[in-house]
Amino acid sequence: MGGLAHYIEDEGISTTQISLIREHTERIKPPRALWVSFDLGRPLGTPNDAPFQRSVLEHALKLFESPSGPVLEDFPHDAPDIVSESAPVACPVSFGSGTEALSSAEHLLDQFISEIGQMRTWYDIARNTRNRTTTGVSGMSPDEAAGFIKRFMDNGSRGEMLGDPVLPDKLRLACEDIKAYYLEAVQAQPGQPTDSKSLADWFWGETYAAKIINEIRKICLEDSSEMLGILGKLLLVPRNQVHRFMD
């Protein structure tokens, strides 16, 4: 959107926007942007909180009063927490404990691949019941996405993959497909909560898939390339879930 704003402004139409990733906006330098500290996919903050969302919009529109640009301002408030507590997800598939110390990468990968297989029956039920799936944004099947992640985790094959200029996008989308696979599978099980907070807390707190994604995050943060660094810092593990992986 930041790049598009430049073209629109060239036609004499003023623009403003909301930014969820400050680093991207700093590079693109759109004419006017309001950075918010909210989760990706929630540019207005907490769902169904009309007064707060109106405040975000008013701050973004107020940037039209700036005499010149580029203007990048920070929204002064974090999104309020959702009042309701998350409900526990009672998945019949056996997962590692959320408090279990992270083991070697090889052990984590073995558990991750096993977990993918254990979830497959429930995923197939979900896909057949709904006649659709939200997986596939990477262009890979869940098994292929898991294999892609496994290759990235291997020191030898990762060196070959780093030469691919679109590796960060492929890696991000593969992780998104894995997460969608798990969430669809668990929601196919009777009696499970369906609110986003409960599902997110279950995925990031109890699955080996989440631990693997966190390992990928750490690898990206240690890499010297800018795009992998941004991927690790902002786009793999939500900020409100990173605390689960802190030593």
N, C-alpha and C positions, 0 to 999 in steps of 0.2 A: 504493500500500500504506500510505503514511503516513496518508492520510485515512481509510482503512478501519480502521486501528488505533484511531483515536479512538472509532469506533462500537463496536468490540469491547470496548474498555476500559469504555465506558458500561454494558455488560452484565455487568461484573464479572470479565472475563477479561483477565489481564495479557498484554501483547504485547511482542515485540522484533523488530527487523528489521535487514537489511543495506542500507546506502545506497550507491549508486554515484555519485550526483550530490549533492554536499554542499549546493549552493545550494538545491535543491528541498527537501531535508530541513530546512534552516534555516528556510524559509518555512512549511512544513506543521507543523513541531514535533510529530512523533509522540512518544508517551510514552518510547520507548527506541529508539535507533538506533545502529548501528555503521557508521561511514563507512570504506569501503575504497578504495584507490587503483588498483583493477584496471580493465581494459578493460571497456567496456559488454558485457553478456552473460556476464560471468564473475565473478559475485558471490563465488565461493569461490577465485578465483585460477587458477593453472595447472591445466589438466586432468590427471587421473590422479595428482595429488600428494596422496594421502590424508592424510598427517600434516599438511601445511600447511592443507588444507581443514578438517580437524578443529580445528586451532587457531583458524581464523576462526569456526567455529560455537561453540566454547567461549567466545570473547570476546563473541560476540553473546548467548549464554545467560547469561553472567555479569552482564549488565546488569540481570537480574531482581533482583540484590542491591541495586541502587540504591534508596534509601529514597523518592525522589520524582522526578518528571520535569517537563518533558521533559529527557531525557538524550541527548546526542549525543557519542559518543566516537570517536576516530580509531584504526583498527587500526594498530599500530606498525610493520608490515612491508609492503614492496612484494611483489608476487608474484614468485617466482623465475623467472628466464628459462628458456625451454625449452632444454634442453641441445643438441638436434640443430640443426645449421645448416640454413637454408632451402635448398631446391634451386632452381636457376634454372629459370624458365619460358621455354621456347623457342617463343614464339608466332610463327607464320608471318606474321601481320599486322605491317606496319611501323609502329612507334610512334616518338615523339620520344624522344631520349636522356634518361635520368633526370638527367643533369648539364647539360642544355641550359638556358641562361638563359631565364627566363620572358619572353615577348614581350608585345606589346600584347594587351589583352583581345579585340579583334576577331580577331587572328590565332589566339589560343587557341581561340576559339569555332569558327572555320572548321575547325581541326584536330580539334576535339572532334566536330563534326557528321560530318566525314569518317570519323573513327574508328568512330563508331556504325554507319555504313554498312558499313565493312569487317568488323565483327564479326558482322553480321546472319546471314550464312550459317551460321557456327558456332553462333550462338544458336539458330537454327531447327533445326539438327541435334540440339542438346542437348534442346530442348523436345520434338521428335518422338520421340527415343530414350527419354526418361524419361516422356513423356506428362504432364508437369507442369512448372511453373516457379515460382520463388520471387519473380519480379517481380510487380508489380501492387498492392503494399501502398498505393501512393498513389492507386489508382483510375485510373491512367493507363497507357497502353502505353509501352514504352521510347522510342518516337519522341515521344510526347506529353510524357513526362517531360523529355526532352532539350529540347523546345521551351519547356517551362515554365522550365527553367533558363536557356535563352537569353534569354527575356523578362526574367527577373530580372537578368541581367547587363547589360541595356540600361538606361542611365540614365533614358531617357524613360519606358519602360514600367514600370520598377521603382517610380517614384513613384506610379503608379496601383495597383500591387499592394500597396504598404505599408498601404493602408487596410483590407486584409483581415485580420480578427483571427486567422484560423487560418493565415496565411501561414507562420509558422515551422514548423508541423507539415507543411504541404504541401511546403515546401522540403526539409525533412529526409527525408520519405518519397520524394520524387522522387530525391534523391541516393542513397538506399538502393536504389531500383529500378535506377538506372543501375549501381551497383556490382554488384548481383546479376546484371544482364544481362551484364556483362563476365566475371564469375567463372563463370557457367554456360557462356558461349561458350568460354572458354579451356579449361575442363575437358572439353569435347567433343572437343578435339584429342588425337590419340593420343600416349601417352607423357608426358603432362604430370604433374608432381607434384600431389597433391591435398591435402596438408596445409595447414592454415590459414595458417601463417606464410609459406610459399613463395608462396601466392596473394596474401596481403596485401602482401608485399614487392614482388611484380610489379605489382599494381594501383597502389599508392601511389608506386612508384618509377619506373614506365615509361609510364604512360598520360596522355594529355591530359585524360581525364575527371577524374583525380585533381588535376591542375593547376587545372581549372575549379572543382572543389569547394573547393580551397584559396582560390581567388579569392573564392568566395562566403563562405568563412569570414572573410576579411579585411573584406569589405563588412559582414558582420554585426557584427564587433567594433567597427567604426567607427560603427555606427548607435546612436542614442540610446535606442531601445526596449529594455526589459529582456529580453524573450523572444528577440529576435534576438541580443542580446548573449550570452545563455546558449547559444543555438544555435551561435554562432561559437566560443565558448570551449570547449564540452564535447561537442557532438553531431555534428560534421561530420567532422573529421579525428581519428583516434585519437591519443592522446598520444604513443604510441611511434612515430608516423609523422610528427609535426609537424616533426621535425628536418630532413626532406627539403626543406622549403620555406623554411628560414631562410637569409637572405642571408649 
